[in-house]
């Protein structure tokens, strides 16, 4: 019987792209702009309406996602062969940073991942699991709107960790 041409790497890439699309659709953070769609939405709040606790939670979550984004950048720079599998996930993390609200520009601290490409992708999967745990913990203290966003970001991080674990198995040591 003839092969269909679908490989595990292709399936993972497609799954990642689908997951990223779903996450991006659900990560519409309140950017503080007033417009017909924003003002018509019940309960929509501007950045000025946020409590200091909410601002702090958003900043902490943004910091976690920014560090994760920096790690993606470092792995892709050190191991260009991983770019095809990592780029959709990295772009989703960038969307999470934007959805979490205004903050400093992506001031990235570039680190050099240790080991080969497989080890770097495994480290990235572990970082995604830590990010998911951090966002899940933060949502317990967040107001409803932010809690929904953090839950979406945590779910995306868990999905990324799953995809990265599978990708690490396919990547050369």
DRENVO-838097 format. One record per atom (N, C-alpha, C): residue number from 1; atom name; x, y, z. Coordinates in nm, 4 decimals. Layout:
<nodes>
NODE,NUM,CA,X,Y,Z
...
</nodes>
This chain:
<nodes>
NODE,1,N,0.0836,-0.1172,0.0000
NODE,1,CA,0.0000,0.0000,0.0000
NODE,1,C,0.0884,0.1239,0.0000
NODE,2,N,0.0460,0.2244,-0.0680
NODE,2,CA,0.1251,0.3445,-0.0860
NODE,2,C,0.1050,0.4423,0.0294
NODE,3,N,0.2134,0.5109,0.0716
NODE,3,CA,0.2047,0.6107,0.1793
NODE,3,C,0.1311,0.7340,0.1309
NODE,4,N,0.0607,0.7969,0.2220
NODE,4,CA,-0.0153,0.9170,0.1868
NODE,4,C,0.0707,1.0419,0.1864
NODE,5,N,0.1888,1.0322,0.2429
NODE,5,CA,0.2757,1.1489,0.2471
NODE,5,C,0.2640,1.2259,0.3773
NODE,6,N,0.1743,1.1860,0.4645
NODE,6,CA,0.1602,1.2529,0.5925
NODE,6,C,0.2630,1.1955,0.6887
NODE,7,N,0.3450,1.2832,0.7424
NODE,7,CA,0.4454,1.2407,0.8389
NODE,7,C,0.4059,1.2903,0.9768
NODE,8,N,0.4692,1.2374,1.0764
NODE,8,CA,0.4407,1.2810,1.2128
NODE,8,C,0.4763,1.4286,1.2288
NODE,9,N,0.5880,1.4714,1.1708
NODE,9,CA,0.6280,1.6124,1.1785
NODE,9,C,0.5251,1.7026,1.1112
NODE,10,N,0.4760,1.6599,0.9950
NODE,10,CA,0.3723,1.7377,0.9261
NODE,10,C,0.2446,1.7457,1.0076
NODE,11,N,0.2083,1.6345,1.0697
NODE,11,CA,0.0874,1.6332,1.1526
NODE,11,C,0.1045,1.7243,1.2739
NODE,12,N,0.2235,1.7219,1.3353
NODE,12,CA,0.2480,1.8095,1.4502
NODE,12,C,0.2440,1.9562,1.4093
NODE,13,N,0.3025,1.9878,1.2959
NODE,13,CA,0.3022,2.1257,1.2489
NODE,13,C,0.1592,2.1723,1.2219
NODE,14,N,0.0802,2.0877,1.1566
NODE,14,CA,-0.0593,2.1230,1.1284
NODE,14,C,-0.1378,2.1380,1.2581
NODE,15,N,-0.1165,2.0471,1.3520
NODE,15,CA,-0.1860,2.0560,1.4803
NODE,15,C,-0.1468,2.1835,1.5525
NODE,16,N,-0.0182,2.2173,1.5486
NODE,16,CA,0.0272,2.3416,1.6108
NODE,16,C,-0.0352,2.4638,1.5476
NODE,17,N,-0.0455,2.4643,1.4165
NODE,17,CA,-0.1066,2.5775,1.3471
NODE,17,C,-0.2543,2.5894,1.3821
NODE,18,N,-0.3230,2.4766,1.3896
NODE,18,CA,-0.4653,2.4787,1.4271
NODE,18,C,-0.4809,2.5279,1.5701
NODE,19,N,-0.3951,2.4776,1.6600
NODE,19,CA,-0.4014,2.5204,1.8002
NODE,19,C,-0.3727,2.6695,1.8118
NODE,20,N,-0.2737,2.7174,1.7353
NODE,20,CA,-0.2419,2.8589,1.7399
NODE,20,C,-0.3600,2.9429,1.6927
NODE,21,N,-0.4271,2.8993,1.5873
NODE,21,CA,-0.5439,2.9723,1.5391
NODE,21,C,-0.6537,2.9783,1.6433
NODE,22,N,-0.6760,2.8672,1.7116
NODE,22,CA,-0.7783,2.8641,1.8156
NODE,22,C,-0.7395,2.9537,1.9320
NODE,23,N,-0.6122,2.9512,1.9688
NODE,23,CA,-0.5659,3.0337,2.0794
NODE,23,C,-0.5749,3.1811,2.0434
NODE,24,N,-0.5310,3.2158,1.9232
NODE,24,CA,-0.5361,3.3559,1.8827
NODE,24,C,-0.6798,3.4067,1.8786
NODE,25,N,-0.7716,3.3225,1.8398
NODE,25,CA,-0.9118,3.3632,1.8381
NODE,25,C,-0.9626,3.3867,1.9791
NODE,26,N,-0.9084,3.3144,2.0767
NODE,26,CA,-0.9543,3.3283,2.2141
NODE,26,C,-0.8735,3.4254,2.2966
NODE,27,N,-0.7667,3.4820,2.2427
NODE,27,CA,-0.6783,3.5680,2.3203
NODE,27,C,-0.6979,3.7145,2.2894
NODE,28,N,-0.8166,3.7571,2.2709
NODE,28,CA,-0.8423,3.8973,2.2439
NODE,28,C,-0.8449,3.9759,2.3720
NODE,29,N,-0.7298,4.0222,2.4178
NODE,29,CA,-0.7227,4.0984,2.5417
NODE,29,C,-0.7811,4.2362,2.5225
NODE,30,N,-0.8211,4.2981,2.6328
NODE,30,CA,-0.8747,4.4323,2.6294
NODE,30,C,-0.7574,4.5277,2.6208
NODE,31,N,-0.7428,4.5941,2.5068
NODE,31,CA,-0.6269,4.6803,2.4872
NODE,31,C,-0.6537,4.8244,2.5258
NODE,32,N,-0.7698,4.8506,2.5836
NODE,32,CA,-0.7987,4.9840,2.6314
NODE,32,C,-0.8561,5.0764,2.5262
NODE,33,N,-0.8674,5.0334,2.4013
NODE,33,CA,-0.9231,5.1185,2.2967
NODE,33,C,-1.0743,5.1195,2.3072
NODE,34,N,-1.1319,5.2347,2.2912
NODE,34,CA,-1.2775,5.2434,2.2903
NODE,34,C,-1.3222,5.2418,2.1459
NODE,35,N,-1.4088,5.1556,2.1139
NODE,35,CA,-1.4631,5.1455,1.9802
NODE,35,C,-1.6007,5.0863,1.9922
NODE,36,N,-1.6749,5.0820,1.8831
NODE,36,CA,-1.8103,5.0311,1.8918
NODE,36,C,-1.8164,4.8895,1.9447
NODE,37,N,-1.7217,4.8051,1.9006
NODE,37,CA,-1.7270,4.6672,1.9468
NODE,37,C,-1.6832,4.6565,2.0923
NODE,38,N,-1.5935,4.7448,2.1378
NODE,38,CA,-1.5479,4.7417,2.2764
NODE,38,C,-1.6540,4.7988,2.3691
NODE,39,N,-1.7099,4.9130,2.3334
NODE,39,CA,-1.8053,4.9767,2.4229
NODE,39,C,-1.9375,4.9003,2.4270
NODE,40,N,-1.9684,4.8263,2.3212
NODE,40,CA,-2.0927,4.7513,2.3189
NODE,40,C,-2.0829,4.6220,2.3985
NODE,41,N,-1.9625,4.5779,2.4264
NODE,41,CA,-1.9445,4.4536,2.4990
NODE,41,C,-1.9733,4.4766,2.6468
NODE,42,N,-2.0668,4.4030,2.7041
NODE,42,CA,-2.0978,4.4221,2.8452
NODE,42,C,-1.9773,4.3891,2.9321
NODE,43,N,-1.9515,4.4733,3.0283
NODE,43,CA,-1.8438,4.4476,3.1225
NODE,43,C,-1.7050,4.4816,3.0714
NODE,44,N,-1.6938,4.5367,2.9499
NODE,44,CA,-1.5617,4.5713,2.8966
NODE,44,C,-1.5032,4.6850,2.9786
NODE,45,N,-1.3737,4.6720,3.0115
NODE,45,CA,-1.3088,4.7724,3.0938
NODE,45,C,-1.1848,4.8245,3.0244
NODE,46,N,-1.1525,4.9475,3.0533
NODE,46,CA,-1.0308,5.0054,2.9983
NODE,46,C,-0.9169,4.9812,3.0960
NODE,47,N,-0.7963,5.0089,3.0526
NODE,47,CA,-0.6792,4.9894,3.1383
NODE,47,C,-0.6897,5.0750,3.2649
NODE,48,N,-0.7507,5.1929,3.2548
NODE,48,CA,-0.7649,5.2808,3.3709
NODE,48,C,-0.8602,5.2232,3.4754
NODE,49,N,-0.9500,5.1337,3.4328
NODE,49,CA,-1.0474,5.0751,3.5249
NODE,49,C,-0.9912,4.9580,3.6048
NODE,50,N,-0.8713,4.9141,3.5740
NODE,50,CA,-0.8153,4.7955,3.6388
NODE,50,C,-0.7604,4.8296,3.7773
NODE,51,N,-0.7792,4.7368,3.8691
NODE,51,CA,-0.7270,4.7546,4.0048
NODE,51,C,-0.5757,4.7334,4.0031
NODE,52,N,-0.5073,4.7846,4.1060
NODE,52,CA,-0.3627,4.7613,4.1133
NODE,52,C,-0.3280,4.6120,4.1174
NODE,53,N,-0.4121,4.5322,4.1832
NODE,53,CA,-0.3871,4.3875,4.1890
NODE,53,C,-0.3954,4.3258,4.0499
NODE,54,N,-0.4946,4.3683,3.9712
NODE,54,CA,-0.5084,4.3151,3.8356
NODE,54,C,-0.3913,4.3582,3.7486
NODE,55,N,-0.3497,4.4818,3.7621
NODE,55,CA,-0.2346,4.5316,3.6857
NODE,55,C,-0.1104,4.4492,3.7201
NODE,56,N,-0.0944,4.4190,3.8478
NODE,56,CA,0.0197,4.3387,3.8927
NODE,56,C,0.0131,4.1961,3.8374
NODE,57,N,-0.1053,4.1350,3.8402
NODE,57,CA,-0.1216,3.9997,3.7856
NODE,57,C,-0.0914,3.9970,3.6365
NODE,58,N,-0.1405,4.0970,3.5639
NODE,58,CA,-0.1148,4.1040,3.4198
NODE,58,C,0.0349,4.1198,3.3920
NODE,59,N,0.1004,4.2053,3.4700
NODE,59,CA,0.2440,4.2273,3.4499
NODE,59,C,0.3226,4.0994,3.4775
NODE,60,N,0.2848,4.0274,3.5832
NODE,60,CA,0.3551,3.9021,3.6159
NODE,60,C,0.3336,3.7984,3.5065
NODE,61,N,0.2101,3.7858,3.4584
NODE,61,CA,0.1801,3.6893,3.3518
NODE,61,C,0.2527,3.7281,3.2230
NODE,62,N,0.2570,3.8573,3.1953
NODE,62,CA,0.3281,3.9047,3.0761
NODE,62,C,0.4776,3.8737,3.0872
NODE,63,N,0.5323,3.8879,3.2057
NODE,63,CA,0.6743,3.8582,3.2279
NODE,63,C,0.7043,3.7097,3.2037
NODE,64,N,0.6156,3.6221,3.2513
NODE,64,CA,0.6324,3.4780,3.2289
NODE,64,C,0.6311,3.4481,3.0794
NODE,65,N,0.5352,3.5057,3.0083
NODE,65,CA,0.5244,3.4812,2.8645
NODE,65,C,0.6400,3.5427,2.7875
NODE,66,N,0.6885,3.6575,2.8327
NODE,66,CA,0.8023,3.7216,2.7664
NODE,66,C,0.9283,3.6367,2.7814
NODE,67,N,0.9495,3.5807,2.9003
NODE,67,CA,1.0650,3.4926,2.9213
NODE,67,C,1.0535,3.3680,2.8337
NODE,68,N,0.9320,3.3154,2.8214
NODE,68,CA,0.9090,3.1987,2.7366
NODE,68,C,0.9373,3.2320,2.5899
NODE,69,N,0.8913,3.3486,2.5464
NODE,69,CA,0.9170,3.3929,2.4097
NODE,69,C,1.0679,3.4038,2.3847
NODE,70,N,1.1404,3.4567,2.4820
NODE,70,CA,1.2865,3.4691,2.4680
NODE,70,C,1.3508,3.3321,2.4542
NODE,71,N,1.2978,3.2346,2.5260
NODE,71,CA,1.3537,3.0996,2.5160
NODE,71,C,1.3269,3.0407,2.3776
NODE,72,N,1.2069,3.0635,2.3230
NODE,72,CA,1.1791,3.0187,2.1859
NODE,72,C,1.2786,3.0821,2.0886
NODE,73,N,1.2997,3.2126,2.1022
NODE,73,CA,1.3919,3.2828,2.0134
NODE,73,C,1.5324,3.2226,2.0218
NODE,74,N,1.5755,3.1919,2.1440
NODE,74,CA,1.7100,3.1361,2.1627
NODE,74,C,1.7225,2.9982,2.0988
NODE,75,N,1.6191,2.9157,2.1133
NODE,75,CA,1.6257,2.7808,2.0557
NODE,75,C,1.6261,2.7891,1.9033
NODE,76,N,1.5411,2.8726,1.8470
NODE,76,CA,1.5362,2.8859,1.7011
NODE,76,C,1.6690,2.9408,1.6485
NODE,77,N,1.7285,3.0361,1.7201
NODE,77,CA,1.8568,3.0927,1.6760
NODE,77,C,1.9681,2.9885,1.6848
NODE,78,N,1.9689,2.9086,1.7910
NODE,78,CA,2.0754,2.8099,1.8090
NODE,78,C,2.0554,2.6856,1.7228
NODE,79,N,1.9301,2.6538,1.6930
NODE,79,CA,1.8980,2.5320,1.6172
NODE,79,C,1.7975,2.5666,1.5071
NODE,80,N,1.8424,2.6249,1.3976
NODE,80,CA,1.7519,2.6685,1.2901
NODE,80,C,1.6655,2.5552,1.2344
NODE,81,N,1.7102,2.4312,1.2476
NODE,81,CA,1.6315,2.3188,1.1965
NODE,81,C,1.5002,2.3006,1.2732
NODE,82,N,1.4872,2.3649,1.3883
NODE,82,CA,1.3638,2.3539,1.4671
NODE,82,C,1.2626,2.4625,1.4324
NODE,83,N,1.3012,2.5570,1.3499
NODE,83,CA,1.2161,2.6738,1.3223
NODE,83,C,1.0777,2.6365,1.2695
NODE,84,N,1.0702,2.5399,1.1796
NODE,84,CA,0.9398,2.5038,1.1218
NODE,84,C,0.8419,2.4576,1.2283
NODE,85,N,0.8875,2.3813,1.3234
NODE,85,CA,0.7994,2.3317,1.4284
NODE,85,C,0.7742,2.4323,1.5389
NODE,86,N,0.8709,2.5213,1.5641
NODE,86,CA,0.8594,2.6136,1.6768
NODE,86,C,0.7950,2.7471,1.6419
NODE,87,N,0.8048,2.7910,1.5175
NODE,87,CA,0.7554,2.9232,1.4810
NODE,87,C,0.6070,2.9439,1.5114
NODE,88,N,0.5174,2.8505,1.4790
NODE,88,CA,0.3763,2.8746,1.5126
NODE,88,C,0.3526,2.8854,1.6635
NODE,89,N,0.4246,2.8070,1.7413
NODE,89,CA,0.4087,2.8118,1.8866
NODE,89,C,0.4662,2.9420,1.9420
NODE,90,N,0.5817,2.9815,1.8901
NODE,90,CA,0.6432,3.1077,1.9322
NODE,90,C,0.5520,3.2259,1.9002
NODE,91,N,0.4899,3.2229,1.7825
NODE,91,CA,0.3996,3.3312,1.7446
NODE,91,C,0.2763,3.3362,1.8350
NODE,92,N,0.2303,3.2208,1.8796
NODE,92,CA,0.1175,3.2170,1.9735
NODE,92,C,0.1579,3.2798,2.1067
NODE,93,N,0.2795,3.2524,2.1516
NODE,93,CA,0.3272,3.3121,2.2766
NODE,93,C,0.3363,3.4636,2.2610
NODE,94,N,0.3806,3.5109,2.1450
NODE,94,CA,0.3844,3.6556,2.1185
NODE,94,C,0.2437,3.7144,2.1269
NODE,95,N,0.1437,3.6437,2.0742
NODE,95,CA,0.0048,3.6908,2.0821
NODE,95,C,-0.0423,3.6952,2.2276
NODE,96,N,0.0018,3.6013,2.3088
NODE,96,CA,-0.0351,3.6017,2.4510
NODE,96,C,0.0214,3.7261,2.5192
NODE,97,N,0.1444,3.7608,2.4861
NODE,97,CA,0.2073,3.8795,2.5450
NODE,97,C,0.1244,4.0030,2.5106
NODE,98,N,0.0842,4.0131,2.3856
NODE,98,CA,0.0025,4.1266,2.3421
NODE,98,C,-0.1317,4.1270,2.4129
NODE,99,N,-0.1955,4.0105,2.4244
NODE,99,CA,-0.3267,4.0011,2.4875
NODE,99,C,-0.3217,4.0346,2.6362
NODE,100,N,-0.2091,4.0105,2.6992
NODE,100,CA,-0.1982,4.0380,2.8426
NODE,100,C,-0.1851,4.1863,2.8713
NODE,101,N,-0.1710,4.2658,2.7692
NODE,101,CA,-0.1785,4.4097,2.7890
NODE,101,C,-0.0481,4.4805,2.7653
NODE,102,N,-0.0560,4.6114,2.7771
NODE,102,CA,0.0619,4.6930,2.7496
NODE,102,C,0.1718,4.6665,2.8513
NODE,103,N,0.2894,4.6884,2.8050
NODE,103,CA,0.4065,4.6697,2.8905
NODE,103,C,0.5280,4.7116,2.8122
NODE,104,N,0.6415,4.6834,2.8690
NODE,104,CA,0.7654,4.7154,2.8005
NODE,104,C,0.7722,4.6365,2.6711
NODE,105,N,0.8478,4.6912,2.5771
NODE,105,CA,0.8718,4.6181,2.4530
NODE,105,C,0.9367,4.4859,2.4888
NODE,106,N,0.9300,4.3925,2.4000
NODE,106,CA,0.9854,4.2606,2.4274
NODE,106,C,1.1357,4.2727,2.4513
NODE,107,N,1.1723,4.3103,2.5736
NODE,107,CA,1.3117,4.3193,2.6113
NODE,107,C,1.3615,4.1795,2.6426
NODE,108,N,1.4140,4.1146,2.5427
NODE,108,CA,1.4491,3.9748,2.5562
NODE,108,C,1.5909,3.9573,2.6063
NODE,109,N,1.6046,3.8653,2.6987
NODE,109,CA,1.7361,3.8253,2.7449
NODE,109,C,1.7677,3.6966,2.6715
NODE,110,N,1.8603,3.7040,2.5802
NODE,110,CA,1.8951,3.5857,2.5007
NODE,110,C,1.9826,3.4933,2.5829
NODE,111,N,1.9400,3.3710,2.5916
NODE,111,CA,2.0210,3.2695,2.6577
NODE,111,C,2.0577,3.1659,2.5530
NODE,112,N,2.1601,3.0948,2.5784
NODE,112,CA,2.2032,2.9910,2.4847
NODE,112,C,2.1539,2.8575,2.5382
NODE,113,N,2.0653,2.7892,2.4640
NODE,113,CA,2.0167,2.6602,2.5130
NODE,113,C,2.1295,2.5584,2.5163
NODE,114,N,2.1266,2.4761,2.6206
NODE,114,CA,2.2309,2.3750,2.6345
NODE,114,C,2.1984,2.2503,2.5540
NODE,115,N,2.3012,2.1798,2.5111
NODE,115,CA,2.2819,2.0536,2.4403
NODE,115,C,2.2373,2.0703,2.2979
NODE,116,N,2.1931,1.9579,2.2406
NODE,116,CA,2.1488,1.9575,2.1021
NODE,116,C,2.0065,2.0081,2.0876
NODE,117,N,1.9559,1.9986,1.9671
NODE,117,CA,1.8224,2.0487,1.9362
NODE,117,C,1.7150,1.9757,2.0168
NODE,118,N,1.7272,1.8439,2.0290
NODE,118,CA,1.6285,1.7672,2.1046
NODE,118,C,1.6233,1.8104,2.2499
NODE,119,N,1.7397,1.8301,2.3105
NODE,119,CA,1.7452,1.8749,2.4502
NODE,119,C,1.6869,2.0147,2.4643
NODE,120,N,1.7148,2.1020,2.3679
NODE,120,CA,1.6615,2.2384,2.3729
NODE,120,C,1.5090,2.2384,2.3626
NODE,121,N,1.4549,2.1525,2.2773
NODE,121,CA,1.3092,2.1447,2.2634
NODE,121,C,1.2483,2.0853,2.3905
NODE,122,N,1.3152,1.9886,2.4525
NODE,122,CA,1.2663,1.9337,2.5803
NODE,122,C,1.2665,2.0415,2.6886
NODE,123,N,1.3708,2.1241,2.6930
NODE,123,CA,1.3766,2.2354,2.7888
NODE,123,C,1.2616,2.3332,2.7636
NODE,124,N,1.2318,2.3565,2.6367
NODE,124,CA,1.1222,2.4452,2.6008
NODE,124,C,0.9876,2.3871,2.6457
NODE,125,N,0.9699,2.2561,2.6310
NODE,125,CA,0.8474,2.1907,2.6773
NODE,125,C,0.8327,2.2068,2.8287
NODE,126,N,0.9433,2.1916,2.9012
NODE,126,CA,0.9393,2.2092,3.0467
NODE,126,C,0.9051,2.3538,3.0825
NODE,127,N,0.9592,2.4488,3.0073
NODE,127,CA,0.9283,2.5896,3.0316
NODE,127,C,0.7800,2.6184,3.0048
NODE,128,N,0.7232,2.5567,2.9024
NODE,128,CA,0.5800,2.5735,2.8741
NODE,128,C,0.4956,2.5164,2.9894
NODE,129,N,0.5375,2.4013,3.0445
NODE,129,CA,0.4640,2.3441,3.1584
NODE,129,C,0.4709,2.4373,3.2789
NODE,130,N,0.5874,2.4959,3.3037
NODE,130,CA,0.6008,2.5912,3.4154
NODE,130,C,0.5142,2.7147,3.3911
NODE,131,N,0.5103,2.7621,3.2674
NODE,131,CA,0.4273,2.8784,3.2348
NODE,131,C,0.2795,2.8457,3.2555
NODE,132,N,0.2372,2.7271,3.2138
NODE,132,CA,0.0974,2.6858,3.2335
NODE,132,C,0.0634,2.6831,3.3817
NODE,133,N,0.1529,2.6299,3.4627
NODE,133,CA,0.1296,2.6245,3.6075
NODE,133,C,0.1226,2.7648,3.6668
NODE,134,N,0.2098,2.8530,3.6220
NODE,134,CA,0.2113,2.9907,3.6720
NODE,134,C,0.0818,3.0636,3.6370
NODE,135,N,0.0380,3.0506,3.5114
NODE,135,CA,-0.0860,3.1169,3.4692
NODE,135,C,-0.2077,3.0581,3.5413
NODE,136,N,-0.2072,2.9273,3.5633
NODE,136,CA,-0.3180,2.8633,3.6338
NODE,136,C,-0.3243,2.9126,3.7779
NODE,137,N,-0.2103,2.9246,3.8418
NODE,137,CA,-0.2069,2.9749,3.9790
NODE,137,C,-0.2565,3.1194,3.9852
NODE,138,N,-0.2156,3.2012,3.8895
NODE,138,CA,-0.2543,3.3425,3.8882
NODE,138,C,-0.4037,3.3609,3.8642
NODE,139,N,-0.4640,3.2736,3.7864
NODE,139,CA,-0.6054,3.2947,3.7554
NODE,139,C,-0.6945,3.2791,3.8779
NODE,140,N,-0.6454,3.2110,3.9807
NODE,140,CA,-0.7227,3.1945,4.1032
NODE,140,C,-0.7448,3.3282,4.1749
NODE,141,N,-0.6553,3.4243,4.1526
NODE,141,CA,-0.6649,3.5546,4.2191
NODE,141,C,-0.7149,3.6637,4.1249
NODE,142,N,-0.7406,3.6290,4.0014
NODE,142,CA,-0.7735,3.7281,3.8994
NODE,142,C,-0.9245,3.7564,3.8935
NODE,143,N,-0.9598,3.8783,3.8521
NODE,143,CA,-1.1007,3.9065,3.8266
NODE,143,C,-1.1480,3.8252,3.7057
NODE,144,N,-1.2792,3.8097,3.6890
NODE,144,CA,-1.3315,3.7176,3.5864
NODE,144,C,-1.2747,3.7350,3.4460
NODE,145,N,-1.2679,3.8556,3.3959
NODE,145,CA,-1.2193,3.8768,3.2587
NODE,145,C,-1.0744,3.8309,3.2433
NODE,146,N,-0.9899,3.8683,3.3385
NODE,146,CA,-0.8494,3.8276,3.3332
NODE,146,C,-0.8361,3.6780,3.3589
NODE,147,N,-0.9196,3.6231,3.4459
NODE,147,CA,-0.9143,3.4785,3.4733
NODE,147,C,-0.9424,3.3987,3.3461
NODE,148,N,-1.0382,3.4431,3.2670
NODE,148,CA,-1.0672,3.3740,3.1401
NODE,148,C,-0.9471,3.3800,3.0464
NODE,149,N,-0.8841,3.4949,3.0380
NODE,149,CA,-0.7661,3.5089,2.9527
NODE,149,C,-0.6525,3.4202,3.0021
NODE,150,N,-0.6278,3.4226,3.1326
NODE,150,CA,-0.5206,3.3401,3.1883
NODE,150,C,-0.5492,3.1916,3.1690
NODE,151,N,-0.6744,3.1520,3.1802
NODE,151,CA,-0.7103,3.0117,3.1575
NODE,151,C,-0.6807,2.9721,3.0129
NODE,152,N,-0.7116,3.0610,2.9185
NODE,152,CA,-0.6828,3.0330,2.7775
NODE,152,C,-0.5330,3.0228,2.7531
NODE,153,N,-0.4571,3.1134,2.8118
NODE,153,CA,-0.3120,3.1126,2.7937
NODE,153,C,-0.2518,2.9879,2.8585
NODE,154,N,-0.3013,2.9502,2.9773
NODE,154,CA,-0.2520,2.8293,3.0442
NODE,154,C,-0.2840,2.7050,2.9622
NODE,155,N,-0.4045,2.6990,2.9052
NODE,155,CA,-0.4416,2.5836,2.8218
NODE,155,C,-0.3526,2.5768,2.6977
NODE,156,N,-0.3251,2.6912,2.6386
NODE,156,CA,-0.2373,2.6940,2.5211
NODE,156,C,-0.0967,2.6468,2.5590
NODE,157,N,-0.0469,2.6901,2.6744
NODE,157,CA,0.0864,2.6481,2.7179
NODE,157,C,0.0909,2.4970,2.7400
NODE,158,N,-0.0160,2.4415,2.7946
NODE,158,CA,-0.0221,2.2957,2.8130
NODE,158,C,-0.0210,2.2238,2.6783
NODE,159,N,-0.0967,2.2763,2.5828
NODE,159,CA,-0.0985,2.2169,2.4486
NODE,159,C,0.0389,2.2288,2.3835
NODE,160,N,0.1043,2.3428,2.4015
NODE,160,CA,0.2387,2.3612,2.3465
NODE,160,C,0.3355,2.2595,2.4067
NODE,161,N,0.3257,2.2383,2.5386
NODE,161,CA,0.4149,2.1422,2.6050
NODE,161,C,0.3957,2.0032,2.5463
NODE,162,N,0.2718,1.9662,2.5207
NODE,162,CA,0.2417,1.8354,2.4612
NODE,162,C,0.3045,1.8256,2.3218
NODE,163,N,0.2836,1.9279,2.2402
NODE,163,CA,0.3383,1.9269,2.1044
NODE,163,C,0.4913,1.9275,2.1053
NODE,164,N,0.5494,2.0044,2.1957
NODE,164,CA,0.6955,2.0110,2.2036
NODE,164,C,0.7552,1.8792,2.2495
NODE,165,N,0.6870,1.8093,2.3394
NODE,165,CA,0.7357,1.6791,2.3847
NODE,165,C,0.7420,1.5823,2.2678
NODE,166,N,0.6385,1.5833,2.1846
NODE,166,CA,0.6374,1.4969,2.0666
NODE,166,C,0.7447,1.5402,1.9662
NODE,167,N,0.7609,1.6709,1.9486
NODE,167,CA,0.8622,1.7210,1.8554
NODE,167,C,1.0023,1.6859,1.9040
NODE,168,N,1.0246,1.6913,2.0346
NODE,168,CA,1.1569,1.6580,2.0901
NODE,168,C,1.1953,1.5141,2.0591
NODE,169,N,1.0975,1.4247,2.0567
NODE,169,CA,1.1250,1.2842,2.0261
NODE,169,C,1.1699,1.2666,1.8811
NODE,170,N,1.1229,1.3544,1.7935
NODE,170,CA,1.1577,1.3449,1.6514
NODE,170,C,1.2857,1.4205,1.6167
NODE,171,N,1.3250,1.5112,1.7060
NODE,171,CA,1.4405,1.5969,1.6779
NODE,171,C,1.5680,1.5253,1.7177
NODE,172,N,1.6687,1.5428,1.6358
NODE,172,CA,1.7989,1.4817,1.6674
NODE,172,C,1.8498,1.5343,1.7986
NODE,173,N,1.9166,1.4485,1.8718
NODE,173,CA,1.9694,1.4828,2.0050
NODE,173,C,2.0409,1.6136,1.9997
</nodes>
